[in-house]
């Protein structure tokens, strides 16, 4: 059933998805209130827009009029406000459940896959905005162009969501329910709550093995997601990677229209990419095609952009507008972002990048793209990496894959593993030193340093003029890039 609420209370409302959901519900005339553990720019913005935000430690903050409680994935069952909601008999939905119900009554587009969800969703949202289709969008990262599109003369702040039209304003789907674009995250099978009309699955790999236990279980979860797409007669369409997405297992028995995408000539939508010019081309059925120069280097970003372009054409966007939009797309926060150049004490500079990559495949793709783009070897320089592993369970399950993913790095610095969600017992099973040992055994110069302040200090000694530094990980390691750039060079 669709989400019917007049007075929802959102616990963890400061998160990217939860804050977007709050705005979406408020736009539907709900009187939204919420809580969070910290005050941020996001919570301040919600307050300014008329959404009161309380401290999440106060059970009494839940208004008496509340008819529904929605919690982010980070909220534990023993959270005091969730316990209070249970005591009062209030209905409770998770973020994923609430988002899925919001898709009912809208034209839902869910972007799934082990990698590239945020980038693809943002690209798609920007392209449809520039194409005049005015989508609502929820992304797990901030993007400066999401609010107004890449072609607008705008100095909008980075946002993780936008509110669009209630009906599609133009094109072949004009007057149908408005678009709601969202990432479809496979963690804990949360994407099973989505209700998309159109979906994509770009790639499927082993991840979140603390939940799934095996790749077979991951594939089955994606198959369950694909089965949520309605039949072709109801407009249901699935775009899936021709290679690397286990498409035969996932698409077996589906009633929706299925089309494949990839570099393989046998794919329905064929991708081409020139590494030198960054030109991306996509050609599909019935002679439809689009081509553009992508500002973001790397074949993985070309794939993300190709999926976004193809989904745009599928929903009726004008190809020329899509091409111009994606050519002007400048990227997302923490997705291979150039943060600046740091003067080196002996002259020259160090170029500093920040990236969210935390899975071996993502690391390999990013480092491969950076080495090709920056070409440090041509100036007798190196690619230096500060990588913070994300979760002990992921590190343990994929330790050998992590060890092979840094072959394009010259030096790797590993701080403590970011401890989140795992048990204390899991924490004892693997350490950052284990990864450093594996890297050294493969001939990579690697070291374990902690805390972040020590890494910032060490970088002046490690980095040489002309080096490229990339700080990677899904945890707070991004502060290393910020602090290194801000610190005065030491002689």
N, C-alpha and C positions, 0 to 999 in steps of 0.2 A: 504494500500500500504506500501511497505517496506520503511525504512528511507533512503532517498537519499539526502545527503548534502555534500558539499565540504568545506564549511567555516562556521561551526556553532559557535554561541556564547552562553555560558552557564552561566546563572545568578544563583549564589549560588553554584558554582562549588566545593566548599570545603566540601560539605556534602558527606557522605559515598556513597550513590547511585549516586549522580551527578559526583563525581570524578571518579567512576568506569565507568560511561557512557562516560566521556571524554576520558578515556584510550581506551575504546572499539571503539569509533569513530575514534580516532587517529590511531588505529591499522588497520582501514578500509581506511586509507590514507586521512582522512579529516584533514584540517588545523584548529585545534580547538583553540579557545581562550575563556576566561571566566572571571568572576569577583566574588568577595566575600567580605563580610563585615569585615572579620578579616583574618589576616595572621596566618597560622597554619603549622604544619608539613606536612599536606596533600597538602596545596597550594604550599609549598616549593618543595615538591616532583613533583608536576605537572610542576612547573616552570623548574625544573632540567630536566624533560623528554621532554621539548620543547613545553609545553602548557602555553602561557603567561596568567597570572592572574592579573587583574586590580582591583582597588577599585570599589565597587559596587555603590558608590554615584555619579560617574562620567558618565553622559549620553554620553559624547563624547568618551568613551572607546570602544564603539562598532565599530569595523573596518568597513570601507566603503564596503569591499568585503563580509561582512556577508550575507549568504543566508538563515539562519534559527536561531531563538532564542529559547532556551530551558530553562525553569525555574524550580527550585525546588518547592516542595509543600509549602515551607515557604515564598515564594515571594508573596507579596500582589499586587493587581491590580494597585495600585498607585505608585509602585516602579519606580523611575526616569528612569532607563534603559529600563524597560518594556514600559513605556510611550513613550520613544524615539523610540523604535522599532516599536510601533504602528504608530507613526508619519511618520516613513519612509516606512510604509507598509510592514514590514518584517513578514514572516510567523512565527507563535509561536506555540510551543508544550510544554506541561508539561512534567516533568520527566517520569511519568507513560506512557504517550502517546509515547514518544520517545523510552522508553524501549520496549514497545509492538511492535513497528515497527522494532526494532533491532532483535526481536525474529523471524521475518519473514526471511526466508532464513537460519535459524538455527534450531536445534532441541531444542525447548524451554521446560524447565521443571520448572513449577511454584509451589512453596510451600506455601499453604494457611492455614488459621486456626486462631482462636482468640489468641492462645498461641503457642510458640515454633518455630515460623517461622525462626528466625535467627539461632538458634541452629541446627535445622534440615537441613537448607540450607548449613550451614558450614560443618556439618557432611557429608552430601551428596557430597559436593564439594571435601572434603578431601578424602573420600572413592573412588570416581571416579578417582581422581588424582593418588592415590596409585594403583588403578586397571589398570592404563595405558590408561585411556580414555580421559585425557587431556581436562577437561571442562573449559569453561569460567564461572565465578561465580560472582554474586553481592550479598553481604550480608549487613545487616544493623548494623553490629557490627564487630569489628576487631578480627582476629584469627591468631595466630602466625604460625599455620600449614597450612593455606590455600594456600600459594604460592607453596609449594613443597610437600605437603602431610605429614601425620603423621609418615611415615616410613623412610623419608629421613633424612640423617645426615645433618641437616641444622639449622642455627641460624638466620633464616629470621625474620625480624621485623613483628609485627602484621599488617595485612592488611585486608581490607574489600572487596577485589575483586582479581580476577586473570584472565589473558588472556590465553585462551586455543587455541586448534587447530581449523582451519576452517572446517576440516572434521574429523569424528570419526576415530581414528587411528587403532583400532582393535576391535575384538568382533563381535557379530552378526549384529551390525549396522555399521560396518566398511564402510568407504567411503561415508556415509551419512553426511549431514551438521552437523558441530560440535555442541556440547552441550552448551546451555546458561541456567544456573541455576539462579533463582532469587526468592526472597521473593515476595509473592503476597499479598500486604497490602489492607485490606478492607476499610481503612479510606477513606471517600468521594468517595467510589466505584472505587478507582484508579485501582484495579486489573481487572476491566472490560476492560482495555486497553491492557492487556497481550494477547499473542497469543501462548499459550503452546500446545505442542504435548502431553505432559504428565503432570499431575497435581496431587497434593495431598491436601486433606482437613482433617486435623487431628481432629479438634474440632470446634464447633461453639457455642458461648455464646453471651449474651448481652454485647455490648461495643460500644463506639462511639455513644451513644444515642443522643448526640447533633446533629448528622447528621441523624440518622435513626429513632429515636423516639420510636421504639419498637423492641422486639426480632423478631417478624414476618418479619419486614422489613430487619433486618440483614440476616435472613435465605433466603429471596428472593434475596438479593444481592449475597449471596454465590451460589444460584441456577443459577443466571445469569452468574457468573464466570464459573461454571461447564459447562454451555452450550457453552462456547468458545472452549472446547476441541473437536477436530475433531472426525469424526466417527471412529469406530474400523477398518474399511477397509483402513483408511488413517493413521493408527497407533495410534489413540487417546486412551489414557488410563487415568482413574481416580482412585486414591487410596483414600478411605474415611474411617473415623473412623466408626467402626461398631456400637459403642455407643457414644453418646455425640456429634454427628455431624449433627443431623437432616437429616440423609441420605435418608430417604424415600421421604421427600419433595424435597431435593436437586437433587436427581438422577432421579426423575420421567421424563420419556420421553427422556432420553439421548441416543445418538447413539454411544457414545464411550464405550469401555470396562470398566466396573466398578467392582472393587474388594474392599473388606472391610478389615480393620485391627483393632485389639484390643485384649484385654484379654479374651473376650467372646469366648468360644469354637466354636461358630457358625461362627466366622469371617473367611474369606478366608485366611488371614494371621494372625496366632495366636501368641500372644506375651506371653512370660513367663519371670518372673523377680524374682531373689532371693535377698531380701533386705540385707542379711548378706554378701554375696559374690559379689554382684552387677553383677551377671551373667545375661545377656539378651539373650533370645532365640527367634527366629522367624521361624515358619514353615508354608509353604504355599502350593499352588497347585503343583501337579506333583512331590511331594517329595522334593521340593526345601526348603532349610533351611540354617540358619546361626546362629552362637552362638559366644558370646564374653564377656569379662569382661570389664565393663564400669568404667572409672575412676571417673565419675561424679555421685554422689549418687542421689537417688530419683526415684520414679516411673514415674514422668513426664519426666525426662531425659531418662529413659529407653524407654518410648514411642517415644520420639523424635528420638532416635538412631534406634529404630525398623522401624520407617517410612523411615529414611534415608537408612537403610540396604535393605528394601524391594524395594524402588525406584531404588537402585543400581542394584539389581538382575533383576528388570524389564527391565533395559536398557542394560543388558548383562554383567555386571561386574562379575568377578570370585568371588565365595563365600568365598574362603579362603583368598583372598586379602582383601575383605571387612571386614572379621572378624579380621584380623591382624590390619587393619587400624583403625577400631573403638575401638579396645582394646588399641591402642596407642593414641587415641584422648584425648587431654588435656583440651579442653574447649575454650570458647570465653571470650572476655573481658566483665566484668560486668555481667556474668552469674554464680552466686554463686562462685565467685572467692575468695580464701583465700589470703588476702592481706598481712598477716603477724601476728606476735604476739607482743603485747605491754607489756613490763615489768610493773608490778603493784607496786606502792610505798611500799606496805607492803610485797612484795614477790609474786612469781608466775607470771603468764602472763594472758592476755586477747587475745583470738584469734579473728581476725577481718576479716569479709567477706564483700564483696561488691556485690550487685545484682540489676538488672534492673527491677525487678518485680514491676508492678504498677496497676495490676488488682487483685481483690480479690482472684480469683482462683490461680493465679500465686503466690501470697503471701502465701496462705495456703499450696500450694505444696512445696514451698521453705522452709518455716519454719518447716513443717512436716519432710522434708528430712534432714534439718540441725539438728533437735533434735534427729532424729534416728542415724545420722552419728556422731555427736559430743557427744551425751549422757551426757549433762551437769549435769543432775539430779544424775548421778552415782557418781559425785564428789562434791555433795552439791553446785553446781553452777547453773547459770541461762542463759537463752537465752534473750539477750537484743536487741531490735530493734529500729533503727532510721528510720522512714518512712516518706518520703515526698510525699504527694498526688500529682498526676499529672493531672492538669486541674480541675477547679471548677465544670464544668458540669459533668464529670465522678464521682467526689466525691459526688455530690448531687444525681445523679441518682442511684448510687450503695452504698449509705451510710450504709445501713443496712448490705449489703454483706461485706463491708469493716470491719464493726464492728465485724462480726463473723469470719473473716479470720485470726485474731491474737490469736486464742485460744491456740496456741502452744508457744506463747511468754510470758515471765515473766514480762518484762517492755517494754513499747512502748513510744518513744519520737517522737512527731510530730511537725516539723517546719511549716512555712507558706506553703499553697498550691502553687504549681508551676503554675504561671499564664501564659498560652499560648493559643492562638487562641480564647479563650472565650471573650465575651463582658464584659464591665464594669458592666452592669446590672447583668449578671450571677455571677460575682465576689462577689456581695453583698448578694447572696442567700445562701451561705454556707461558713463555715470557718473551719480552723483546730480545733478550739475549739469544734465544733459540733462533729467531729470524736472522740476527746478525751472524751467528755461527753458520747458518745455511748459505748466506750471501758470501761470506769469506771462503767457504769451501768451493764456491763457483768462481772465485777470483775477483769478486767485487770488493773494493775497499769500503768497508762498513764499520760503523761504530755505534755503541749505545751511549746516549747522553741524556741526562735528566737533572733538573727540570728544564722547562723551556728557556728560562733565563740563561742557563749555562750554554744552551745551543746557540742563542743569539750572540753571546760573547765569543763562542768558538768559531762562528762563521767568518769573523774578520780574519782569523788565522787560516781557516780552511779554504776560503774563496780567494781566487786570484783575479787580476784584471781580465775582463772579457768572459768570465764564467757566466753560465746561466744557472740560476738557483730556482728550483720549484719546491714549494711547500705543499705536501699532499696529505689528505685524510679527511674523514667526515667528522672528526672531533674538533676541539678547540685549537688544534695545531696552527690554524690560520693566523693566530696571534704572533707566531714566530716571524712570519713574513712582515707583518705590520711593525713589530718591534725592531726587527733588523733594519728596516728602511728608516725608522725614526731615530735610531741610535746614531750618535756621532761616530765616524770612523776612528778606530784606534790605530796608532802608529805601531 
